[in-house]
Amino acid sequence: MFIGYSTGSLAKGDFVKALDILSGTPNSANAIELSTLRERELPILIDAIPNLDLRKYKHISIHAPSKLNDFSENNLIEHLRELAKYQYPIVVHPDVIVDFDKWLVLGDILCIENMDKRKAIGRTSNDLQMIFGHLPHARFCLDFAHAKQVDSSMAECARMLRLFADKLIQFHISDVTSDCNHVPINSEAITAYRKVAKLVPLNIPFIIESPVTADYFVKEINFVKSIFSADKSHKPHFHSFTS
């Protein structure tokens, strides 16, 4: 399995620090998402990425800013086009998209993520069908925690897995609170995610968004493995700061 972390979950707003945390660890994390959730982080990544040591990672992706305050839509797209040459999937929240035609230039580098309850678009498979109708080459990042928050039965998540199986390029996994904050995986999340485990292809990378401490991130990786492994009888021991 390909499993790793969003740099933002290990060191908010500081992908260099997150990579340093991971550099001295065993090769448990073989995937990475370089997070630039705030606009100011994106130009810093563009300048830094040629010099980042990413050799240990079998899967690398980038998360674009989640809201626009200073950038225009055109500014954001132009910045992302500078990163497109690396051919890493670029995860985008659909609510930052205003003019779909402008985003066609990113082709299959563009990766749309399903949203949580805060967002007016991208929460359901119907929303995503509309989006992919406008962006036929875009790929899909399925966020299990967002899907669970929108529909705790996981029926909507299962529908996404079936409808967009050919577009899946990455998973996000953690849990989220009712006020949409990411938290570590807990027993309730594992029970929910196992409902759809048989639909989840294990060749698709998992990016963990749980805000765990550096001494706990290997255990969080093992929790992900326990959810989707063939042996579903394993019951992981949860950490004390689980919500």
C-alpha positions as CSV (number, residue, x, y, z in Angstrom):
1,M,0.0,0.0,0.0
2,F,1.0,3.6,-0.6
3,I,0.4,5.6,2.7
4,G,1.7,8.9,3.8
5,Y,0.9,12.3,5.1
6,S,-0.2,15.8,4.2
7,T,2.7,18.0,5.3
8,G,0.0,20.3,6.7
9,S,-1.1,17.7,9.2
10,L,2.5,17.4,10.7
11,A,3.5,21.0,10.5
12,K,0.8,23.4,9.7
13,G,1.9,25.9,7.0
14,D,5.5,24.6,6.9
15,F,6.1,21.8,4.4
16,V,9.9,22.0,4.9
17,K,9.5,21.2,8.7
18,A,7.1,18.4,7.9
19,L,9.6,16.8,5.4
20,D,12.3,17.2,8.0
21,I,10.1,15.3,10.5
22,L,9.6,12.5,8.0
23,S,13.2,12.4,6.8
24,G,14.6,10.7,9.9
25,T,11.8,8.1,10.2
26,P,11.5,4.5,8.9
27,N,10.1,4.2,5.4
28,S,6.6,3.7,6.7
29,A,5.5,6.8,4.9
30,N,6.0,6.3,1.2
31,A,3.5,8.9,0.0
32,I,3.4,12.7,0.6
33,E,1.1,15.6,-0.1
34,L,2.8,19.0,-0.2
35,S,0.2,21.2,1.4
36,T,-0.2,24.9,0.4
37,L,-3.7,25.6,1.9
38,R,-2.9,29.3,2.3
39,E,-2.1,31.4,-0.8
40,R,1.2,32.7,0.6
41,E,2.5,29.1,0.8
42,L,2.1,28.4,-2.9
43,P,4.9,30.7,-4.3
44,I,7.2,29.4,-1.5
45,L,6.6,25.8,-2.7
46,I,7.2,26.8,-6.4
47,D,10.6,28.2,-5.5
48,A,11.5,25.4,-3.1
49,I,10.3,22.3,-4.9
50,P,13.4,21.8,-7.2
51,N,15.6,21.5,-4.1
52,L,13.3,19.3,-2.0
53,D,14.5,15.7,-1.4
54,L,11.5,13.6,-2.3
55,R,13.3,10.5,-3.4
56,K,11.8,8.3,-0.7
57,Y,8.2,8.9,-1.9
58,K,6.5,6.7,-4.4
59,H,3.5,9.1,-4.6
60,I,3.7,12.8,-4.5
61,S,0.9,15.3,-4.7
62,I,0.2,19.0,-4.1
63,H,-2.7,20.6,-2.3
64,A,-3.7,24.0,-3.8
65,P,-4.9,26.8,-1.6
66,S,-8.4,26.1,-0.2
67,K,-9.7,29.7,-0.5
68,L,-8.8,32.8,-2.5
69,N,-8.3,36.1,-0.6
70,D,-5.4,37.8,-2.5
71,F,-5.2,35.7,-5.7
72,S,-7.6,35.9,-8.5
73,E,-8.7,32.7,-10.1
74,N,-6.3,33.4,-13.0
75,N,-3.5,34.0,-10.6
76,L,-4.1,30.7,-8.9
77,I,-4.2,28.8,-12.2
78,E,-1.0,30.4,-13.4
79,H,0.8,29.4,-10.2
80,L,-0.5,25.8,-10.5
81,R,0.6,25.7,-14.2
82,E,4.2,26.3,-12.9
83,L,3.9,23.1,-10.8
84,A,2.2,21.1,-13.5
85,K,5.5,20.4,-15.1
86,Y,6.3,18.0,-12.3
87,Q,3.3,15.9,-13.2
88,Y,2.2,15.6,-9.6
89,P,-1.6,15.5,-9.0
90,I,-2.8,18.9,-7.8
91,V,-5.7,18.6,-5.3
92,V,-8.2,21.5,-5.6
93,H,-11.4,22.3,-3.7
94,P,-14.1,22.8,-6.2
95,D,-15.5,25.9,-4.6
96,V,-12.5,27.9,-5.7
97,I,-13.5,27.2,-9.3
98,V,-15.6,29.9,-10.9
99,D,-14.9,29.4,-14.6
100,F,-14.5,25.8,-15.4
101,D,-13.1,26.5,-18.9
102,K,-10.1,28.2,-17.4
103,W,-9.2,25.0,-15.5
104,L,-9.1,22.8,-18.5
105,V,-5.5,23.8,-19.1
106,L,-4.5,21.6,-16.2
107,G,-5.9,18.4,-17.8
108,D,-5.5,15.3,-15.7
109,I,-3.1,17.0,-13.3
110,L,-6.2,18.6,-11.8
111,C,-7.6,16.5,-8.9
112,I,-11.0,17.4,-7.5
113,E,-11.7,16.6,-3.8
114,N,-15.1,16.0,-2.3
115,M,-16.1,18.5,0.3
116,D,-17.5,18.7,3.9
117,K,-20.7,20.3,5.1
118,R,-19.2,23.8,5.0
119,K,-19.1,23.9,1.3
120,A,-22.0,24.6,-1.1
121,I,-20.6,22.4,-3.9
122,G,-18.7,19.1,-4.1
123,R,-20.3,17.3,-1.2
124,T,-22.2,14.7,-3.1
125,S,-21.8,12.4,-6.1
126,N,-24.3,14.4,-8.0
127,D,-22.2,17.5,-7.4
128,L,-19.1,15.7,-8.6
129,Q,-20.8,14.4,-11.7
130,M,-21.6,18.0,-12.7
131,I,-18.0,19.1,-12.0
132,F,-16.5,16.2,-14.0
133,G,-18.9,17.0,-16.8
134,H,-17.2,20.4,-17.1
135,L,-13.7,19.0,-16.4
136,P,-13.7,15.6,-18.1
137,H,-10.0,14.9,-17.7
138,A,-9.8,15.9,-14.0
139,R,-9.0,13.1,-11.5
140,F,-10.6,12.5,-8.1
141,C,-9.3,12.6,-4.5
142,L,-11.8,11.0,-2.2
143,D,-11.8,12.3,1.3
144,F,-13.3,9.6,3.6
145,A,-13.8,12.0,6.5
146,H,-15.7,14.6,4.4
147,A,-17.9,11.8,3.0
148,K,-18.6,10.4,6.4
149,Q,-19.6,13.9,7.8
150,V,-22.0,14.5,4.9
151,D,-23.5,11.0,5.1
152,S,-22.6,8.9,8.1
153,S,-24.2,5.8,6.6
154,M,-21.3,5.9,4.0
155,A,-23.8,5.2,1.2
156,E,-22.7,8.4,-0.6
157,C,-19.1,7.4,-0.2
158,A,-19.8,4.0,-1.7
159,R,-21.5,5.7,-4.6
160,M,-18.5,7.9,-5.2
161,L,-16.2,4.9,-5.2
162,R,-18.3,3.2,-7.8
163,L,-19.1,6.2,-10.0
164,F,-15.6,7.6,-10.1
165,A,-13.4,4.5,-9.9
166,D,-11.7,5.3,-13.1
167,K,-10.8,8.8,-11.9
168,L,-9.4,7.9,-8.4
169,I,-5.8,9.1,-8.0
170,Q,-5.6,9.6,-4.2
171,F,-7.5,9.2,-0.9
172,H,-7.5,11.6,2.1
173,I,-8.1,9.9,5.4
174,S,-8.6,11.2,9.0
175,D,-11.8,12.0,10.9
176,V,-13.5,15.4,11.2
177,T,-15.5,17.0,13.9
178,S,-18.9,18.5,13.5
179,D,-17.3,21.9,13.1
180,C,-15.1,20.5,10.3
181,N,-11.8,20.2,12.0
182,H,-9.6,17.3,11.1
183,V,-8.8,14.9,14.0
184,P,-7.0,11.5,14.3
185,I,-8.7,8.3,13.2
186,N,-10.9,6.8,16.0
187,S,-13.1,3.8,16.5
188,E,-16.2,5.5,15.1
189,A,-14.3,6.4,11.9
190,I,-12.8,2.9,11.5
191,T,-16.3,1.4,11.8
192,A,-17.6,3.7,9.1
193,Y,-14.7,3.3,6.7
194,R,-14.8,-0.5,6.9
195,K,-18.3,-0.3,5.5
196,V,-16.8,0.7,2.1
197,A,-13.4,-1.1,2.5
198,K,-14.3,-3.8,-0.1
199,L,-14.7,-1.1,-2.7
200,V,-11.4,0.6,-2.0
201,P,-8.6,-0.3,-4.4
202,L,-5.3,-0.7,-2.5
203,N,-3.2,0.6,-5.4
204,I,-4.5,4.1,-4.7
205,P,-2.4,6.1,-2.3
206,F,-3.7,7.2,1.1
207,I,-2.8,10.6,2.4
208,I,-3.4,11.0,6.1
209,E,-4.7,14.4,7.3
210,S,-4.8,13.6,11.0
211,P,-3.0,16.2,13.1
212,V,-0.8,13.8,15.0
213,T,2.4,14.4,16.9
214,A,5.7,13.3,15.3
215,D,6.0,10.3,17.8
216,Y,2.6,9.0,16.7
217,F,2.4,9.1,13.0
218,V,3.7,5.6,12.3
219,K,0.8,4.2,14.5
220,E,-1.7,6.3,12.5
221,I,-0.3,4.7,9.3
222,N,-0.9,1.3,10.9
223,F,-4.5,2.3,11.7
224,V,-5.1,3.0,8.0
225,K,-3.6,-0.4,7.1
226,S,-6.0,-2.1,9.7
227,I,-9.0,-0.6,8.1
228,F,-8.4,-1.7,4.6
229,S,-6.3,-4.9,5.1
230,A,-7.7,-8.3,4.2
231,D,-7.9,-9.2,7.8
232,K,-10.7,-6.9,9.3
233,S,-10.6,-8.7,12.6
234,H,-7.6,-6.6,13.8
235,K,-8.7,-4.1,16.4
236,P,-6.2,-1.2,16.8
237,H,-5.4,0.4,20.1
238,F,-6.3,4.1,19.9
239,H,-4.2,7.0,21.2
240,S,-5.2,9.1,24.2
241,F,-5.9,12.3,22.2
242,T,-8.5,10.8,19.9
243,S,-11.6,12.9,19.7
